[in-house]
């Protein structure tokens, strides 16, 4: 191919012709010098630069042409396959800049195009008078790079490391990587990198590939989606303890994936409650959250389905109250007496009146009259004739109040069930509150310990109430330790066990025969206040919970006192929840029910626990209908427990009440309660027949044999007769049976 163009260059003809380059004709003595400047003979190209094809500059120089004033013409032709076109820029002095464009193959790989470029300058346009020519061999070396494909995962997890990306490896190339939304951790100068993803969004990867001389880069990008890691922030059941046959709701809060709850509940939405349906046993649920890459996280939640169900009573208390005394009457009704009322504000009103709960109707009605003084911190005890005694307590008064206007009362009152009214008795020898009242086998009442606001001291004294004279007298012997917030239990042998409420772990026994206090051979495992003490059917005493004396540290421990060894041993299990001021009731099924009380933060508790003497273990029971502290709990003849009043989490007293049903498997356990449990009798005097307050029994029995003249009706459980001979104080076990299960209780009978 030959092309001629007018270069308009001035040259001097007085030069010799010289051919240079890779070929040409014989030298001419009349030809000027023609030279070419080829900037490179080797070229690497990229497939992405096929249009326009790559080119190199070639400068044609005729020295002195600009001063000769001669019009010059230049031309070119090529041989071989590598050159495509040649174009010229406008002349510049003695030279003209040519651009040589090369062919590039469409298939990738390394190769060479051998080509020759012929350039000639002449003084005429037809080229008949050439000044000279210069053939130049140009070998075009190419390395055609295929379209750049970056191999990378379509999605990675936020913050994940060790992710890989790569491009096809080719010899002789260099690689430059870029990243946005993450960081390269290895391999940045190679065909394969390792990178870490950012927390969210996207990772954008770029790679530029260069040939050996650093030109003609091929570049590609790829976008990887960042998938959030699955995360669970909460998985709870509300409530997490339910009665048998009841269900609850589970709520899972999570992000970064799809959630499912097993067993059986399936897909769930974050924050949306899911009903479990009725539960007949404790069930563990698992929330699994899985993202689109298959990564999963799990959280577990257990729902305790336990025997025991609380339901509100039909009626509420006439007055909201807490800190009241609660006593079961021979009629089966429950008398609530005294306490304090604080329904709307921080300042309490101390109550003198009482209310009667009718278990048939589930309602409360006011009792006639009231105590001599409004008081809380009092106890009530049923005397041998069925009359109730209330003694001590604290309230607002004029008998030496402390800085809050609180005083300890010496007043005492009787409640006469026959007329449903209160009447004064006593008073106490010493003003006291927080003392214990225990019916002794001889019919007298032991009032022990307590606190005196007037003396600002915990009391180590005790007094005896004589029902016949209606008077109190101090016990000559002092207690072995001053006690407040302690427990008192009548032991089968007729002595009274006093424990807790003192700075030491010492416990003591009161002997009503000798009127003395004696320390037990063994101390409690821990000194504790605000504990419970419950006489078990085997004669041992269960001591539970409370707080470490002189601190606010609540206890989850429990221990057993064995009268036969006069020592304490720890139970094999501990409470699930530390608590103080809870209520403990021996249930017909032989287990001890612990409910309510205060938590470590001082807030009332809503849960409860079972203690099983057979295993020594504590298990959770369903929640009360509301959290309570300072409430009363009374076992009814139906086998249910009346829970009434108390302070709620707001500190206000409650007028609500509820019934706890143990939900024993059918046919359940017969309930056997005698009011009172102590019978001081006299030879020749017939006793008032004592019928059990209970239900569900078909047969009744008593052991050991009753004193002569007394009998227990095996069909009704009524104790009656006229004793014919003296008999020392003896503990008797009455057993009620329904053909499947049995329950028992202690009675103390003394015949003089």
VMD Tcl script that draws the C-alpha trace (Angstrom):
set ca {
  {0.00 0.00 0.00}
  {1.35 3.47 -0.86}
  {-0.03 6.82 0.11}
  {1.41 10.26 -0.77}
  {0.72 13.52 0.94}
  {2.18 17.00 0.58}
  {4.27 17.74 3.62}
  {5.17 21.32 2.64}
  {8.68 20.94 4.05}
  {11.61 23.10 2.86}
  {14.78 20.99 2.24}
  {18.28 21.49 0.92}
  {19.12 19.41 -2.17}
  {22.85 19.63 -1.50}
  {22.89 16.47 0.67}
  {23.75 12.85 0.06}
  {20.99 10.18 -0.02}
  {21.26 7.68 2.72}
  {18.89 4.76 3.34}
  {18.53 3.62 6.92}
  {16.42 1.02 8.68}
  {15.76 -2.55 7.80}
  {16.18 -2.26 4.01}
  {16.19 0.09 1.00}
  {17.91 0.90 -2.34}
  {21.49 1.85 -3.22}
  {22.87 5.05 -1.78}
  {22.45 8.16 -3.99}
  {24.92 10.98 -3.85}
  {22.14 13.43 -4.58}
  {19.63 12.34 -1.88}
  {19.24 14.01 1.50}
  {19.25 12.04 4.71}
  {15.93 10.51 5.80}
  {15.60 9.25 9.37}
  {12.74 7.75 11.37}
  {12.21 7.68 15.11}
  {10.32 4.63 16.26}
  {9.51 5.01 19.95}
  {9.05 1.29 20.46}
  {9.15 -1.88 18.48}
  {7.24 -4.03 20.95}
  {3.69 -3.46 22.06}
  {1.39 -5.23 24.51}
  {-2.28 -4.58 24.05}
  {-5.53 -5.36 25.77}
  {-8.69 -6.74 24.29}
  {-10.53 -3.82 25.83}
  {-8.60 -1.42 23.55}
  {-9.41 -3.05 20.22}
  {-11.33 0.03 19.11}
  {-9.48 2.15 18.32}
  {-6.59 -0.20 17.76}
  {-3.38 0.64 19.61}
  {-0.81 2.77 17.83}
  {2.74 4.07 18.22}
  {4.19 7.38 17.11}
  {6.78 7.45 14.26}
  {8.58 10.74 13.57}
  {9.79 11.42 9.98}
  {12.62 13.97 10.02}
  {14.30 15.75 7.02}
  {17.00 17.92 8.55}
  {17.09 21.41 7.03}
  {13.92 20.96 5.08}
  {12.31 23.87 6.81}
  {14.88 26.28 5.35}
  {15.01 25.00 1.81}
  {11.61 26.23 0.82}
  {10.92 23.05 -1.15}
  {7.57 21.34 -1.02}
  {8.10 17.76 0.05}
  {5.79 14.84 -0.16}
  {5.88 11.74 1.98}
  {4.44 8.34 1.50}
  {4.39 4.94 3.09}
  {3.63 1.40 2.33}
  {3.66 -1.71 4.42}
  {4.28 -5.39 4.23}
  {3.30 -8.11 6.65}
  {0.14 -8.37 8.77}
  {0.73 -6.18 11.78}
  {0.13 -2.67 10.50}
  {-3.39 -1.49 9.91}
  {-3.17 2.24 9.03}
  {-0.78 5.16 9.19}
  {-1.90 8.73 9.77}
  {0.04 11.99 9.90}
  {-0.18 14.95 12.21}
  {0.39 18.48 10.84}
  {4.12 19.12 9.94}
  {6.27 20.63 12.64}
  {9.49 22.17 11.31}
  {11.72 19.55 9.68}
  {9.55 16.64 10.76}
  {6.16 15.16 10.56}
  {4.65 12.88 13.22}
  {3.12 9.70 11.93}
  {0.82 7.44 13.95}
  {1.06 3.81 13.03}
  {-2.01 1.79 14.00}
  {-1.67 -1.92 14.44}
  {-3.97 -4.84 14.12}
  {-4.86 -6.76 17.24}
  {-6.14 -10.33 17.14}
  {-9.50 -11.16 18.61}
  {-8.37 -14.33 20.33}
  {-6.51 -14.07 23.64}
  {-2.93 -15.04 24.19}
  {0.65 -14.11 23.38}
  {1.82 -13.60 19.76}
  {3.87 -11.54 17.26}
  {2.99 -9.77 14.00}
  {6.11 -9.34 11.80}
  {5.62 -6.18 9.68}
  {7.69 -3.64 7.72}
  {6.89 0.05 7.40}
  {8.27 1.81 4.33}
  {8.51 5.59 4.46}
  {9.64 7.78 1.51}
  {10.03 11.53 0.91}
  {9.85 13.02 -2.60}
  {9.75 16.42 -4.16}
  {6.71 15.70 -6.23}
  {3.34 14.34 -5.29}
  {3.63 11.35 -7.61}
  {6.84 10.26 -5.95}
  {8.82 10.38 -9.20}
  {11.62 12.33 -7.57}
  {12.23 10.64 -4.23}
  {14.58 12.18 -1.80}
  {14.97 8.90 0.07}
  {13.20 6.07 1.76}
  {13.60 4.05 4.90}
  {12.11 0.63 5.45}
  {11.66 -0.22 9.16}
  {10.95 -3.67 10.39}
  {8.43 -3.62 13.24}
  {7.60 -6.75 15.15}
  {4.35 -6.19 17.01}
  {4.28 -8.36 20.14}
  {0.83 -8.66 21.66}
  {-0.70 -10.16 24.77}
  {-4.43 -10.03 24.36}
  {-6.13 -10.22 27.81}
  {-9.60 -11.77 27.88}
  {-12.49 -9.76 29.38}
  {-11.61 -9.60 33.08}
  {-13.85 -11.74 35.28}
  {-13.44 -11.53 39.05}
  {-14.51 -14.64 40.90}
  {-15.90 -13.72 44.34}
  {-18.70 -14.97 46.60}
  {-22.09 -13.47 45.92}
  {-22.57 -12.85 49.62}
  {-20.45 -12.86 52.75}
  {-21.24 -12.30 56.39}
  {-20.63 -8.97 58.03}
  {-17.21 -8.82 59.67}
  {-16.21 -12.20 58.26}
  {-12.55 -12.86 57.42}
  {-10.89 -15.37 55.08}
  {-13.11 -14.56 52.09}
  {-11.44 -15.17 48.69}
  {-11.58 -13.42 45.31}
  {-9.51 -14.16 42.18}
  {-8.94 -13.39 38.48}
  {-7.51 -15.75 35.83}
  {-3.77 -16.10 36.26}
  {-1.61 -15.17 33.19}
  {2.13 -15.07 32.84}
  {3.85 -11.73 32.62}
  {1.04 -9.67 34.14}
  {0.75 -7.65 37.33}
  {-2.38 -7.21 39.45}
  {-3.65 -4.26 41.42}
  {-6.68 -4.78 43.67}
  {-9.02 -2.26 45.24}
  {-11.76 -2.78 47.81}
  {-14.57 -0.73 49.31}
  {-16.66 -1.95 52.25}
  {-13.92 -4.18 53.59}
  {-10.17 -4.72 53.71}
  {-7.68 -6.92 51.83}
  {-5.80 -9.12 54.24}
  {-3.54 -11.08 51.86}
  {-2.53 -11.46 48.19}
  {-2.97 -7.86 47.03}
  {-0.31 -8.17 44.26}
  {-1.41 -11.58 42.98}
  {-4.28 -13.03 41.04}
  {-6.00 -14.17 44.28}
  {-6.72 -12.19 47.42}
  {-8.19 -12.79 50.84}
  {-10.42 -10.09 52.28}
  {-12.44 -9.16 55.34}
  {-15.96 -7.82 54.93}
  {-17.27 -4.74 56.67}
  {-20.19 -4.92 59.07}
  {-22.98 -4.23 56.57}
  {-23.84 -3.08 53.06}
  {-21.66 -4.26 50.16}
  {-18.08 -5.14 49.33}
  {-16.98 -3.74 45.94}
  {-13.85 -5.45 44.60}
  {-11.82 -4.09 41.69}
  {-8.80 -5.53 39.88}
  {-6.58 -3.87 37.27}
  {-4.26 -6.12 35.23}
  {-1.19 -4.62 33.58}
  {1.25 -5.90 31.01}
  {4.97 -5.95 31.56}
  {5.59 -2.35 30.48}
  {2.81 -1.04 32.67}
  {0.45 -0.04 29.86}
  {-2.97 -1.05 28.68}
  {-4.65 -2.15 31.86}
  {-7.64 -4.39 31.89}
  {-9.97 -3.71 34.83}
  {-13.07 -5.31 36.28}
  {-15.28 -4.97 39.32}
  {-17.62 -7.22 41.23}
  {-20.06 -6.51 44.06}
  {-20.53 -8.86 47.00}
  {-23.51 -8.45 49.29}
  {-22.79 -8.32 53.01}
  {-25.24 -10.53 54.87}
  {-25.76 -9.68 58.54}
  {-24.84 -12.25 61.12}
  {-27.90 -13.64 62.86}
  {-28.28 -12.30 66.37}
  {-30.72 -13.07 69.19}
  {-31.18 -10.33 71.77}
  {-33.89 -12.00 73.80}
  {-35.94 -15.17 74.13}
  {-38.34 -15.26 77.05}
  {-41.56 -16.82 78.25}
  {-44.15 -14.75 80.05}
  {-44.91 -16.30 82.41}
  {-42.12 -18.89 82.52}
  {-43.92 -20.97 85.16}
  {-47.43 -22.18 84.43}
  {-49.95 -24.50 85.99}
  {-50.49 -27.92 84.49}
  {-52.74 -27.62 81.45}
  {-52.01 -23.93 80.96}
  {-49.95 -22.31 78.24}
  {-47.80 -19.24 77.96}
  {-46.36 -16.94 75.32}
  {-42.83 -16.99 73.97}
  {-41.22 -13.87 72.51}
  {-37.97 -13.89 70.59}
  {-36.22 -10.71 69.48}
  {-33.66 -11.21 66.77}
  {-32.09 -9.78 63.59}
  {-30.19 -11.04 60.59}
  {-32.23 -14.07 59.63}
  {-35.39 -16.11 59.81}
  {-36.48 -17.48 63.18}
  {-38.09 -20.77 64.14}
  {-39.05 -22.15 67.55}
  {-38.86 -25.85 68.29}
  {-40.44 -28.08 69.25}
  {-43.53 -27.58 67.19}
  {-44.04 -23.82 66.99}
  {-42.36 -23.21 63.61}
  {-41.50 -19.87 61.97}
  {-41.76 -16.77 64.13}
  {-41.43 -13.02 63.71}
  {-39.10 -11.03 65.92}
  {-40.94 -9.41 68.80}
  {-44.24 -11.17 68.11}
  {-45.62 -13.36 70.94}
  {-46.28 -17.02 70.11}
  {-48.70 -19.17 72.12}
  {-47.34 -22.49 73.33}
  {-50.71 -24.12 73.86}
  {-51.48 -26.15 77.01}
  {-48.47 -27.73 78.70}
  {-48.56 -30.86 80.79}
  {-44.85 -30.97 81.61}
  {-41.83 -28.71 81.77}
  {-40.73 -27.96 78.21}
  {-37.52 -26.52 76.81}
  {-37.85 -24.43 73.66}
  {-35.11 -23.46 71.21}
  {-35.16 -20.35 69.03}
  {-33.01 -20.78 65.91}
  {-32.23 -17.79 63.67}
  {-30.63 -18.61 60.30}
  {-29.34 -16.14 57.70}
  {-29.29 -16.65 53.91}
  {-25.82 -18.22 54.07}
  {-26.98 -20.92 56.47}
  {-25.27 -19.53 59.58}
  {-27.47 -20.08 62.60}
  {-27.55 -19.00 66.24}
  {-29.73 -20.42 68.98}
  {-31.19 -19.46 72.33}
  {-33.05 -21.63 74.80}
  {-36.00 -20.94 77.05}
  {-37.57 -23.30 79.55}
  {-41.19 -23.17 80.62}
  {-41.91 -24.92 83.89}
  {-45.29 -26.61 83.95}
  {-45.82 -27.48 87.58}
  {-48.71 -28.54 89.77}
  {-50.41 -25.60 91.41}
  {-52.85 -23.03 90.15}
  {-53.81 -19.62 91.48}
  {-57.24 -18.18 90.84}
  {-58.73 -14.98 92.29}
  {-61.40 -15.30 94.93}
  {-64.91 -14.18 94.07}
  {-64.64 -11.17 96.35}
  {-61.90 -8.88 97.56}
  {-61.02 -7.78 101.06}
  {-63.11 -4.95 102.40}
  {-59.88 -3.13 103.34}
  {-56.50 -3.49 101.67}
  {-54.07 -4.73 104.27}
  {-50.67 -6.25 104.90}
  {-48.95 -7.65 107.99}
  {-52.20 -9.12 109.27}
  {-52.76 -12.28 111.31}
  {-54.71 -15.07 109.59}
  {-56.32 -17.99 111.41}
  {-58.48 -20.90 110.33}
  {-61.62 -21.30 112.44}
  {-63.36 -24.54 113.37}
  {-66.15 -23.56 110.97}
  {-63.72 -23.60 108.04}
  {-63.81 -19.80 107.70}
  {-60.63 -17.70 107.88}
  {-60.27 -14.68 110.15}
  {-57.95 -11.86 109.05}
  {-57.07 -9.51 111.91}
  {-55.23 -6.18 112.13}
  {-52.30 -5.25 109.93}
  {-51.77 -1.97 108.17}
  {-53.39 -0.35 105.17}
  {-51.48 1.80 102.69}
  {-53.47 1.76 99.44}
  {-52.51 5.15 98.01}
  {-49.65 6.77 99.86}
  {-46.52 6.27 101.93}
  {-48.14 6.66 105.35}
  {-49.93 3.57 106.72}
  {-53.08 3.29 108.75}
  {-52.84 0.59 111.42}
  {-55.96 -1.56 111.52}
  {-57.86 -2.89 114.50}
  {-60.70 -4.57 112.62}
  {-60.91 -7.96 111.03}
  {-62.60 -9.75 108.13}
  {-64.01 -13.24 107.70}
  {-63.47 -15.25 104.52}
  {-66.26 -17.63 103.54}
  {-64.66 -20.51 101.60}
  {-68.00 -21.57 100.13}
  {-68.86 -18.17 98.67}
  {-65.30 -16.94 98.21}
  {-66.20 -13.59 99.80}
  {-65.06 -11.43 102.73}
  {-67.30 -9.80 105.34}
  {-66.31 -7.53 108.26}
  {-65.90 -9.10 111.68}
  {-67.79 -7.54 114.59}
  {-65.81 -5.04 116.63}
  {-62.05 -5.05 116.60}
  {-58.81 -5.07 118.55}
  {-58.20 -2.57 121.31}
  {-55.48 -0.95 119.19}
  {-54.71 -0.72 115.51}
  {-51.62 -2.85 115.06}
  {-49.44 -4.86 112.75}
  {-46.67 -7.35 113.56}
  {-49.08 -9.43 115.64}
  {-49.77 -13.15 115.75}
  {-52.92 -15.06 116.46}
  {-53.21 -18.52 117.97}
  {-56.22 -20.80 118.53}
  {-56.76 -21.80 122.13}
  {-57.88 -25.23 123.22}
  {-61.53 -24.15 123.32}
  {-61.42 -22.65 119.81}
  {-61.07 -19.04 120.99}
  {-58.35 -16.98 119.26}
  {-55.73 -14.94 121.13}
  {-53.96 -11.92 119.60}
  {-51.14 -10.30 121.54}
  {-48.59 -7.55 120.98}
  {-47.89 -5.78 117.71}
  {-46.93 -2.23 116.80}
  {-48.71 0.89 115.63}
  {-49.11 4.61 116.21}
  {-49.50 5.39 119.88}
  {-48.53 7.49 122.87}
  {-46.53 4.91 124.80}
  {-43.04 6.15 124.00}
  {-43.07 6.33 120.20}
  {-39.85 6.36 118.23}
  {-39.01 9.13 115.77}
  {-41.64 7.78 113.37}
  {-44.37 7.76 115.99}
  {-44.36 3.95 116.23}
  {-44.90 2.13 119.50}
  {-45.05 -1.51 120.61}
  {-48.41 -2.45 122.12}
  {-48.89 -4.45 125.32}
  {-52.57 -4.98 124.54}
  {-54.06 -8.42 123.87}
  {-57.46 -9.47 122.53}
  {-59.59 -12.57 122.15}
  {-61.85 -13.41 119.24}
  {-64.90 -15.46 120.15}
  {-66.04 -17.47 117.12}
  {-69.36 -18.27 118.79}
  {-70.42 -14.61 118.57}
  {-67.93 -13.45 115.90}
  {-66.59 -10.61 118.02}
  {-63.38 -9.39 119.69}
  {-62.94 -8.75 123.40}
  {-59.92 -7.48 125.40}
  {-57.76 -9.70 127.59}
  {-54.35 -9.42 129.21}
  {-52.40 -7.16 128.83}
  {-48.86 -8.42 128.18}
  {-46.29 -7.91 130.87}
  {-43.97 -6.32 128.32}
  {-44.89 -4.34 125.22}
  {-43.63 -6.30 122.28}
  {-44.14 -6.94 118.55}
  {-42.72 -9.58 116.24}
  {-43.03 -12.16 119.00}
  {-44.22 -15.74 118.54}
  {-47.36 -17.28 120.10}
  {-47.39 -21.06 120.60}
  {-50.20 -23.17 122.07}
  {-48.64 -25.52 124.63}
  {-49.93 -29.05 125.31}
  {-51.37 -27.92 128.64}
  {-53.47 -25.23 126.91}
  {-51.36 -22.23 127.90}
  {-49.72 -19.90 125.38}
  {-45.98 -19.16 125.17}
  {-45.23 -15.60 123.99}
  {-41.52 -15.41 123.17}
  {-39.10 -12.68 122.16}
  {-39.93 -9.80 119.85}
  {-38.95 -6.15 119.73}
  {-39.80 -3.19 121.94}
  {-39.94 0.23 120.33}
  {-40.07 1.75 123.79}
  {-36.85 0.03 124.89}
  {-35.43 0.10 121.36}
  {-34.23 -3.43 121.96}
  {-34.71 -7.01 120.86}
  {-36.24 -8.98 123.70}
  {-34.89 -12.09 125.34}
  {-37.86 -12.49 127.65}
  {-40.95 -14.67 127.33}
  {-44.33 -14.80 129.03}
  {-47.11 -17.27 129.50}
  {-50.82 -16.58 128.88}
  {-53.22 -18.50 131.09}
  {-56.63 -18.83 129.36}
  {-58.39 -19.57 132.65}
  {-57.29 -16.31 134.29}
  {-56.85 -14.29 131.12}
  {-53.51 -12.99 132.34}
  {-49.88 -12.92 131.17}
  {-46.91 -13.61 133.42}
  {-43.22 -13.45 132.67}
  {-41.31 -16.72 132.41}
  {-38.74 -16.72 135.18}
  {-36.02 -18.10 132.95}
  {-34.65 -15.91 130.19}
  {-34.27 -17.14 126.66}
  {-30.76 -18.17 125.68}
  {-30.77 -15.37 123.06}
  {-32.82 -12.27 122.41}
  {-34.83 -12.87 119.25}
  {-36.96 -10.90 116.81}
  {-38.40 -12.18 113.54}
  {-37.76 -15.72 114.72}
  {-39.74 -18.96 114.39}
  {-41.42 -21.14 116.99}
  {-42.58 -24.73 116.43}
  {-44.31 -27.09 118.85}
  {-42.33 -30.33 118.66}
  {-43.97 -33.76 118.94}
  {-42.53 -34.21 122.44}
  {-44.35 -31.07 123.60}
  {-41.38 -28.70 123.75}
  {-41.15 -25.52 121.67}
  {-38.27 -25.01 119.26}
  {-37.17 -21.37 118.90}
  {-34.74 -20.47 116.14}
  {-33.48 -17.54 114.09}
  {-33.87 -13.82 114.70}
  {-30.59 -13.61 116.60}
  {-27.00 -12.69 115.75}
  {-25.88 -16.28 116.28}
  {-26.98 -19.59 114.81}
  {-27.96 -20.93 118.25}
  {-31.41 -22.42 118.57}
  {-33.20 -23.30 121.79}
  {-36.00 -25.40 123.22}
  {-38.59 -24.31 125.77}
  {-39.75 -26.98 128.20}
  {-43.25 -26.09 129.45}
  {-42.95 -28.55 132.32}
  {-39.85 -27.00 133.84}
  {-40.32 -23.53 132.36}
  {-36.74 -23.49 131.07}
  {-34.92 -22.61 127.87}
  {-32.07 -24.86 126.70}
  {-29.81 -24.48 123.69}
  {-30.01 -27.24 121.14}
  {-26.97 -29.51 120.88}
  {-26.33 -28.34 117.36}
  {-26.57 -24.84 115.94}
  {-28.26 -23.91 112.72}
  {-26.13 -24.07 109.59}
  {-26.58 -20.30 109.22}
  {-27.94 -17.58 111.49}
  {-31.06 -16.35 109.75}
  {-33.91 -13.90 110.19}
  {-37.24 -13.85 108.36}
  {-37.13 -17.60 107.83}
  {-39.90 -20.20 107.95}
  {-40.09 -23.28 110.16}
  {-42.51 -26.11 109.37}
  {-43.18 -29.31 111.31}
  {-43.06 -32.23 108.87}
  {-45.07 -35.47 109.21}
  {-41.92 -37.35 110.33}
  {-41.45 -34.95 113.26}
  {-38.52 -33.04 111.77}
  {-38.62 -29.28 111.24}
  {-37.88 -27.71 107.86}
  {-36.15 -24.30 108.17}
  {-36.10 -22.31 104.92}
  {-34.86 -19.07 103.41}
  {-34.65 -15.76 105.30}
  {-31.71 -13.41 105.34}
  {-28.34 -13.51 107.03}
  {-28.69 -11.79 110.38}
  {-27.44 -8.21 110.37}
  {-27.21 -8.04 106.57}
  {-29.46 -7.76 103.53}
  {-28.14 -10.99 102.05}
  {-31.06 -13.30 101.27}
  {-30.66 -17.03 101.71}
  {-31.62 -19.84 99.37}
  {-30.44 -22.49 101.80}
  {-32.60 -24.75 103.92}
  {-31.94 -27.11 106.80}
  {-33.66 -29.79 108.83}
  {-33.88 -30.00 112.59}
  {-34.12 -33.53 113.94}
  {-35.54 -33.66 117.50}
  {-34.11 -37.14 118.00}
  {-30.54 -35.83 117.58}
  {-31.21 -32.20 118.56}
  {-29.15 -31.11 115.56}
  {-29.51 -29.35 112.21}
  {-28.41 -30.72 108.83}
  {-28.61 -29.05 105.41}
  {-31.23 -30.23 102.95}
  {-29.94 -31.92 99.82}
  {-31.36 -29.14 97.66}
  {-31.61 -25.35 97.86}
  {-34.37 -22.95 96.97}
  {-34.45 -21.83 93.35}
  {-34.96 -18.20 94.45}
  {-33.48 -16.63 97.60}
  {-36.27 -15.07 99.63}
  {-37.25 -13.79 103.04}
  {-40.61 -13.24 104.72}
  {-42.28 -15.93 102.62}
  {-45.11 -18.17 103.80}
  {-44.68 -21.91 104.32}
  {-47.61 -24.35 104.51}
  {-47.52 -28.11 104.98}
  {-49.86 -29.39 102.29}
  {-52.03 -32.54 102.36}
  {-49.68 -34.18 99.81}
  {-46.88 -34.02 102.40}
  {-44.93 -31.32 100.58}
  {-44.24 -27.84 101.88}
  {-45.47 -24.89 99.83}
  {-43.29 -21.76 99.96}
  {-44.77 -18.69 98.32}
  {-44.06 -14.99 97.95}
  {-41.80 -12.99 100.20}
  {-39.15 -10.40 99.44}
  {-36.44 -10.60 96.81}
  {-32.87 -9.42 97.14}
  {-33.84 -6.01 95.79}
  {-36.56 -5.71 98.42}
  {-39.34 -6.11 95.88}
  {-42.09 -8.67 96.57}
  {-41.84 -12.01 94.79}
  {-44.54 -13.47 92.58}
  {-43.30 -17.05 92.52}
  {-43.23 -19.98 94.89}
  {-41.62 -23.37 95.41}
  {-42.42 -26.89 96.49}
  {-40.24 -28.74 98.98}
  {-40.49 -32.50 98.72}
  {-39.36 -34.25 101.93}
  {-38.98 -37.50 100.00}
  {-36.25 -36.09 97.76}
  {-35.06 -33.02 99.64}
  {-35.48 -31.02 96.43}
  {-37.11 -27.67 95.73}
  {-39.08 -27.09 92.53}
  {-40.81 -23.99 91.25}
  {-44.58 -23.56 91.40}
  {-46.74 -21.29 89.23}
  {-46.90 -17.60 89.93}
  {-49.28 -15.84 92.25}
  {-51.67 -13.54 90.44}
  {-49.55 -10.66 91.75}
  {-46.30 -10.23 93.67}
  {-46.81 -10.07 97.43}
  {-44.91 -9.57 100.66}
  {-46.37 -9.25 104.15}
  {-49.42 -11.27 103.08}
  {-51.14 -14.18 104.79}
  {-51.48 -17.75 103.58}
  {-53.92 -20.19 105.20}
  {-54.62 -23.84 104.42}
  {-58.34 -24.41 103.92}
  {-60.33 -27.56 104.52}
  {-60.60 -28.03 100.77}
  {-56.83 -28.47 100.51}
  {-56.50 -25.07 98.85}
  {-54.53 -22.15 100.28}
  {-56.05 -18.71 100.76}
  {-53.53 -15.99 99.87}
  {-54.72 -12.55 100.99}
  {-53.53 -8.95 101.06}
  {-49.92 -7.94 101.42}
  {-47.76 -5.27 99.81}
  {-47.26 -5.23 96.05}
  {-44.22 -4.12 94.06}
  {-45.40 -0.49 94.34}
  {-45.33 -0.66 98.14}
  {-49.09 -0.25 98.36}
  {-51.25 -2.73 100.21}
  {-53.58 -4.94 98.23}
  {-57.20 -5.89 98.75}
  {-56.94 -8.83 96.38}
  {-57.00 -12.47 97.39}
  {-56.57 -15.76 95.58}
  {-56.73 -19.50 96.03}
  {-53.86 -21.87 95.38}
  {-54.89 -25.32 94.17}
  {-52.07 -27.92 94.42}
  {-53.43 -29.75 91.35}
  {-52.65 -33.15 92.80}
  {-53.41 -36.00 90.41}
  {-56.87 -37.48 90.89}
  {-58.19 -38.45 93.30}
  {-55.89 -36.05 95.15}
  {-55.06 -36.12 98.84}
  {-57.55 -35.87 101.67}
  {-57.15 -32.76 103.78}
  {-56.91 -33.27 107.53}
  {-56.90 -30.21 109.82}
  {-57.93 -30.05 113.44}
  {-58.63 -26.69 115.09}
  {-57.09 -26.69 117.63}
  {-54.44 -29.42 117.61}
  {-53.92 -29.43 121.37}
  {-56.35 -31.01 123.83}
  {-55.71 -30.56 127.58}
  {-58.34 -32.79 129.17}
  {-59.39 -33.79 132.66}
  {-60.38 -37.24 133.87}
  {-64.14 -37.55 134.13}
  {-64.90 -34.46 131.99}
  {-66.19 -35.12 128.50}
  {-64.35 -33.24 125.79}
  {-66.13 -31.15 123.23}
  {-66.20 -33.31 120.09}
  {-63.60 -32.09 117.64}
  {-64.40 -32.59 113.97}
  {-61.68 -32.21 111.38}
  {-61.83 -29.25 109.03}
  {-61.16 -31.10 105.83}
  {-62.53 -33.11 102.98}
  {-61.80 -36.01 100.70}
  {-61.24 -38.77 103.26}
  {-63.17 -42.02 103.43}
  {-61.47 -43.53 106.47}
  {-59.67 -42.13 109.52}
  {-57.20 -43.66 111.96}
  {-55.04 -42.52 114.88}
  {-51.77 -43.75 116.37}
  {-50.80 -44.60 119.06}
  {-53.90 -45.77 120.91}
  {-55.91 -42.97 122.51}
  {-56.19 -42.61 126.31}
  {-59.00 -44.67 127.80}
  {-62.42 -43.15 127.19}
  {-61.48 -41.32 123.97}
  {-62.16 -42.46 120.43}
  {-61.72 -41.33 116.84}
  {-64.63 -42.08 114.51}
  {-63.08 -44.01 111.58}
  {-65.76 -42.73 109.20}
  {-65.78 -39.03 110.10}
  {-62.53 -38.39 111.98}
  {-64.41 -36.83 114.91}
  {-62.45 -37.02 118.15}
  {-64.68 -37.35 121.24}
  {-65.19 -39.08 124.58}
  {-64.63 -38.75 128.29}
  {-61.16 -39.71 129.53}
  {-61.16 -42.16 132.38}
  {-57.49 -42.16 133.36}
  {-54.63 -39.66 133.40}
  {-52.27 -39.66 130.42}
  {-49.08 -37.66 129.92}
  {-48.71 -35.30 127.00}
  {-48.54 -37.53 123.96}
  {-48.26 -36.68 120.26}
  {-50.78 -38.57 118.12}
  {-50.79 -38.96 114.36}
  {-54.20 -38.82 112.68}
  {-54.24 -40.26 109.19}
  {-56.98 -39.62 106.63}
  {-57.25 -41.94 103.63}
  {-59.27 -41.77 100.41}
  {-58.44 -45.27 99.20}
  {-55.50 -44.09 97.08}
  {-53.67 -41.41 99.03}
  {-53.39 -40.42 102.67}
  {-52.54 -37.35 104.71}
  {-51.68 -36.94 108.36}
  {-51.39 -34.37 111.12}
  {-50.26 -34.21 114.74}
  {-52.54 -33.87 117.76}
  {-51.32 -33.38 121.35}
  {-53.50 -34.86 124.09}
  {-52.89 -34.48 127.81}
  {-55.19 -35.96 130.44}
  {-54.87 -34.88 134.07}
}
mol new
graphics top color blue
foreach p $ca { graphics top sphere $p radius 0.5 }
foreach p [lrange $ca 0 end-1] q [lrange $ca 1 end] { graphics top cylinder $p $q radius 0.2 }
display resetview
